[in-house]
Amino acid sequence: MWPELRNGQGQFAKLAIIILRVQKATLQAIIHIQVVQSNPHLRSLLGWHLQQAGFVVHLSSGCQHAQELFQTRHPDLIVLDTDLPDGSGLELCRWLRRQQQVLIFMLSARNQEGDIVAGLKAGADDYLTKPFGMQEFLVRIESLSRRAHPLLPAYLNFGDLQIDLIQRRVFVRQHPADLTPQEFSLLYVLTQAGGVPLSRQDLLLRAWPEYIDNPRTVDTHILSLRKKIELDPQHPRIIQTIRNVGYRLNLDLLNVSHHRQMTTSSLPQPVPPKPSPVSQAWN
């Protein structure tokens, strides 16, 4: 049994503190993590804790599905088990390393020095042996995440539009805008493009946690987002439609030119998430 499940509520309190720290250190970017793990219980447990820490999580149970998901979702970090039902985790690690620059965090029951050396030589950036504690796992994720997105601010200021990336709040002309999590992700991805138009397919790949093959889903969410941040949603100026391309954020209107600055104002502190059973969504 995993240590957190054995030790009860005391461990949950410690985990809440670790999760809060990871949120403050890494939620300034929307970081996608793919978990490749054959054990369904551990896969769900890791996915739930990563989701609580603010990451977008994609789950795979084997090599083939992991490769397919990697090619469509392009995650920033892979949590990879060495023992998979349809292939070798080491071979998958080598394949991942050949595809693109991605961070690889290897988990394994193989704890001999030779096994660890083999994993690192295969391309892993970090290696953790089982059994392990969830606190150590999350702290290592935090460390790797800093390498994935270094030097990013916790607060984006675009003049009339401010985005608090830790508390996931948006203010338009000093007034809070009540966005859904998906609307927030969509807006954030648009800000990251620096005013460059993004196609509907690009937005689906970058802003949605799961694969969706319906570009009109983007239109529906853009319409809802405009109602919350535009002065006149019928004649939008902040989120512009680019004909035959997609959408872009009008940075010129916001009196900036892809400029981000860290705020020095005092922001309310996030509330640590409450422990919860693993959601059926991770099954």
C-alpha positions as CSV (number, residue, x, y, z in Angstrom):
1,M,0.0,0.0,0.0
2,W,1.2,3.5,-0.8
3,P,2.5,5.5,2.2
4,E,-0.2,8.3,1.9
5,L,-3.0,5.7,2.0
6,R,-1.4,4.0,5.0
7,N,-0.8,7.0,7.2
8,G,-4.2,8.6,6.9
9,Q,-5.2,12.2,7.5
10,G,-1.8,13.5,8.7
11,Q,-0.4,12.7,5.3
12,F,-3.3,14.5,3.6
13,A,-2.4,17.7,5.5
14,K,1.2,17.5,4.4
15,L,0.1,16.8,0.8
16,A,-2.1,19.8,0.8
17,I,0.9,22.0,1.7
18,I,3.0,20.4,-1.0
19,I,0.2,20.8,-3.6
20,L,-0.2,24.5,-2.7
21,R,3.6,25.0,-3.1
22,V,3.5,23.3,-6.5
23,Q,0.6,25.5,-7.5
24,K,2.4,28.7,-6.6
25,A,5.6,27.6,-8.4
26,T,4.2,26.1,-11.5
27,L,0.6,27.2,-12.2
28,Q,2.0,30.3,-13.9
29,A,2.1,28.2,-17.0
30,I,-0.4,25.6,-18.2
31,I,1.8,22.6,-18.1
32,H,0.6,19.3,-19.7
33,I,1.8,16.1,-18.1
34,Q,1.3,12.7,-19.6
35,V,1.3,9.7,-17.2
36,V,2.2,6.4,-18.7
37,Q,1.4,3.8,-16.1
38,S,-0.1,0.3,-16.4
39,N,-1.3,0.0,-12.8
40,P,-4.9,1.6,-13.0
41,H,-4.9,2.5,-9.3
42,L,-1.5,4.2,-9.3
43,R,-2.4,5.8,-12.7
44,S,-5.5,7.3,-11.2
45,L,-3.8,8.4,-8.0
46,L,-1.0,10.2,-9.7
47,G,-3.4,11.8,-12.1
48,W,-5.6,13.1,-9.4
49,H,-2.7,14.6,-7.4
50,L,-1.3,16.2,-10.5
51,Q,-4.7,17.7,-11.4
52,Q,-5.1,19.1,-7.9
53,A,-1.7,20.8,-8.3
54,G,-3.0,22.6,-11.4
55,F,-1.6,20.5,-14.2
56,V,-3.4,19.4,-17.3
57,V,-3.1,15.6,-17.2
58,H,-3.3,12.9,-19.9
59,L,-3.3,9.2,-18.9
60,S,-2.0,6.3,-20.9
61,S,-1.8,2.6,-19.9
62,G,0.7,1.3,-22.4
63,C,3.3,2.1,-25.1
64,Q,1.0,2.3,-28.2
65,H,-1.6,4.6,-26.6
66,A,1.2,6.6,-25.1
67,Q,2.8,7.2,-28.5
68,E,-0.6,8.1,-30.1
69,L,-1.4,10.5,-27.3
70,F,2.0,12.1,-27.3
71,Q,1.8,12.9,-31.0
72,T,-1.6,14.7,-30.6
73,R,-1.2,16.4,-27.2
74,H,2.6,17.3,-27.2
75,P,2.9,17.3,-23.4
76,D,5.7,19.2,-21.6
77,L,6.5,16.3,-19.2
78,I,6.1,12.5,-19.3
79,V,5.8,10.4,-16.1
80,L,6.9,7.0,-17.5
81,D,6.9,3.6,-15.9
82,T,9.6,1.2,-17.0
83,D,7.3,-1.9,-17.0
84,L,4.4,-1.6,-19.5
85,P,2.2,-4.4,-20.8
86,D,2.9,-3.9,-24.5
87,G,6.5,-2.9,-24.5
88,S,9.6,-1.6,-22.7
89,G,9.5,1.7,-20.9
90,L,13.1,2.1,-21.7
91,E,12.5,1.8,-25.5
92,L,9.5,4.2,-25.2
93,C,11.8,6.6,-23.4
94,R,14.3,6.4,-26.3
95,W,11.5,6.9,-28.8
96,L,10.2,10.0,-26.9
97,R,13.7,11.5,-26.8
98,R,14.0,11.2,-30.6
99,Q,10.7,13.0,-31.2
100,Q,11.1,16.4,-29.5
101,Q,12.4,18.2,-26.5
102,V,10.3,16.8,-23.6
103,L,11.1,16.2,-19.9
104,I,10.9,12.5,-18.9
105,F,10.4,11.4,-15.3
106,M,10.8,7.7,-15.0
107,L,9.2,5.5,-12.3
108,S,10.3,2.0,-11.7
109,A,10.3,-0.9,-9.2
110,R,13.8,-1.6,-10.5
111,N,16.0,-0.1,-7.8
112,Q,19.5,-1.4,-8.6
113,E,22.2,1.1,-9.6
114,G,22.5,-0.5,-13.1
115,D,18.7,-0.1,-13.6
116,I,18.9,3.6,-12.7
117,V,21.9,4.2,-14.9
118,A,20.1,2.5,-17.8
119,G,17.0,4.7,-17.3
120,L,19.1,7.9,-17.3
121,K,21.1,6.8,-20.3
122,A,17.8,6.1,-22.2
123,G,16.9,9.7,-21.8
124,A,15.2,10.1,-18.5
125,D,15.7,13.5,-16.7
126,D,14.8,12.0,-13.3
127,Y,14.3,8.5,-11.9
128,L,12.3,7.5,-8.8
129,T,12.1,4.0,-7.5
130,K,9.0,2.3,-6.0
131,P,7.6,2.5,-3.5
132,F,7.7,6.2,-3.1
133,G,5.8,8.9,-1.2
134,M,3.5,11.3,-2.9
135,Q,5.2,14.3,-1.3
136,E,8.6,13.3,-2.9
137,F,6.9,12.7,-6.2
138,L,5.2,16.1,-6.3
139,V,8.4,18.0,-5.2
140,R,10.3,16.3,-8.1
141,I,7.5,17.3,-10.5
142,E,7.8,20.8,-9.2
143,S,11.5,20.8,-9.9
144,L,11.1,19.5,-13.4
145,S,8.3,21.9,-14.1
146,R,10.6,24.8,-13.4
147,R,12.8,23.5,-16.2
148,A,9.8,23.2,-18.5
149,H,8.7,26.8,-18.1
150,P,11.4,28.9,-16.4
151,L,11.1,32.6,-15.5
152,L,7.4,33.0,-16.1
153,P,5.5,35.6,-14.0
154,A,2.6,34.7,-11.7
155,Y,0.5,37.6,-12.9
156,L,0.0,38.9,-16.5
157,N,-0.8,42.6,-17.0
158,F,-2.2,43.6,-20.4
159,G,-3.5,47.0,-19.4
160,D,-7.3,46.5,-19.3
161,L,-6.9,42.8,-19.0
162,Q,-5.1,41.2,-16.0
163,I,-4.7,37.5,-15.4
164,D,-3.8,36.0,-12.0
165,L,-2.2,32.6,-13.0
166,I,-1.9,31.2,-9.5
167,Q,-5.6,31.8,-8.5
168,R,-6.7,31.4,-12.1
169,R,-8.7,34.7,-12.0
170,V,-9.2,37.3,-14.7
171,F,-9.9,41.0,-14.3
172,V,-11.3,43.2,-17.1
173,R,-11.0,47.0,-16.4
174,Q,-10.5,46.2,-12.7
175,H,-13.7,44.0,-12.5
176,P,-13.5,40.3,-12.0
177,A,-14.7,38.1,-14.8
178,D,-16.2,34.7,-13.8
179,L,-14.6,32.3,-16.2
180,T,-15.0,28.5,-16.3
181,P,-11.7,26.5,-16.1
182,Q,-11.9,25.8,-19.8
183,E,-12.5,29.5,-20.7
184,F,-9.5,30.4,-18.6
185,S,-7.3,27.9,-20.4
186,L,-8.5,29.2,-23.7
187,L,-7.8,32.8,-22.8
188,Y,-4.3,31.9,-21.5
189,V,-3.4,30.1,-24.7
190,L,-4.4,33.1,-26.7
191,T,-2.2,35.3,-24.5
192,Q,0.8,33.0,-25.0
193,A,0.5,33.4,-28.8
194,G,1.5,37.1,-28.4
195,G,-1.2,38.4,-30.8
196,V,-0.5,35.7,-33.5
197,P,-3.7,34.1,-34.9
198,L,-4.3,30.5,-33.8
199,S,-6.4,28.1,-35.7
200,R,-9.3,26.2,-34.1
201,Q,-7.3,23.0,-34.3
202,D,-4.3,24.7,-32.6
203,L,-6.6,25.9,-29.8
204,L,-8.1,22.5,-29.3
205,L,-4.7,20.9,-29.0
206,R,-3.3,23.5,-26.6
207,A,-6.3,24.5,-24.4
208,W,-8.3,21.3,-24.1
209,P,-7.2,18.5,-21.8
210,E,-8.6,15.7,-23.9
211,Y,-8.7,15.2,-27.7
212,I,-11.8,16.7,-29.3
213,D,-12.4,16.5,-33.1
214,N,-14.9,19.3,-33.3
215,P,-13.5,22.7,-34.2
216,R,-16.9,24.3,-33.5
217,T,-16.4,23.6,-29.8
218,V,-13.8,26.5,-29.9
219,D,-16.4,28.8,-31.4
220,T,-18.9,28.1,-28.6
221,H,-16.3,28.8,-25.9
222,I,-15.0,31.9,-27.7
223,L,-18.6,33.2,-27.8
224,S,-19.0,32.6,-24.1
225,L,-15.6,34.2,-23.3
226,R,-16.5,37.3,-25.3
227,K,-19.7,37.8,-23.3
228,K,-17.6,38.0,-20.1
229,I,-14.6,40.1,-21.2
230,E,-15.8,42.3,-24.1
231,L,-17.6,45.7,-23.7
232,D,-19.8,44.8,-26.7
233,P,-19.7,41.0,-27.4
234,Q,-21.6,41.6,-30.7
235,H,-18.6,43.7,-31.9
236,P,-15.6,42.1,-30.1
237,R,-12.3,43.9,-30.0
238,I,-10.3,42.0,-27.5
239,I,-10.6,38.5,-29.1
240,Q,-10.6,39.0,-32.8
241,T,-11.8,36.6,-35.5
242,I,-9.3,36.2,-38.3
243,R,-11.1,35.0,-41.4
244,N,-10.0,31.6,-42.7
245,V,-7.5,31.3,-39.8
246,G,-9.0,31.4,-36.3
247,Y,-8.7,33.8,-33.4
248,R,-6.1,36.2,-31.9
249,L,-5.8,38.4,-28.9
250,N,-5.7,42.1,-29.8
251,L,-2.7,43.2,-27.8
252,D,-2.7,46.6,-29.6
253,L,-6.1,47.4,-28.1
254,L,-4.8,46.4,-24.6
255,N,-1.9,48.9,-25.0
256,V,0.8,46.3,-24.9
257,S,3.1,44.6,-27.4
258,H,3.4,41.1,-26.1
259,H,4.7,42.6,-22.8
260,R,4.4,40.8,-19.5
261,Q,5.2,42.2,-16.2
262,M,5.1,40.8,-12.7
263,T,2.8,42.6,-10.3
264,T,4.0,43.9,-7.0
265,S,0.5,44.2,-5.5
266,S,-0.6,41.9,-2.7
267,L,-2.8,39.1,-4.0
268,P,-4.9,36.8,-1.8
269,Q,-3.3,33.5,-1.1
270,P,-4.7,30.4,-2.7
271,V,-6.7,28.0,-0.4
272,P,-5.1,24.5,-0.2
273,P,-7.3,21.9,-2.0
274,K,-9.3,19.6,0.1
275,P,-8.4,15.9,-0.1
276,S,-10.8,14.0,-2.2
277,P,-11.2,10.4,-3.5
278,V,-9.9,9.7,-7.0
279,S,-12.5,10.9,-9.5
280,Q,-14.0,8.4,-11.8
281,A,-12.9,10.7,-14.6
282,W,-9.4,9.2,-14.2
283,N,-10.5,5.6,-14.6
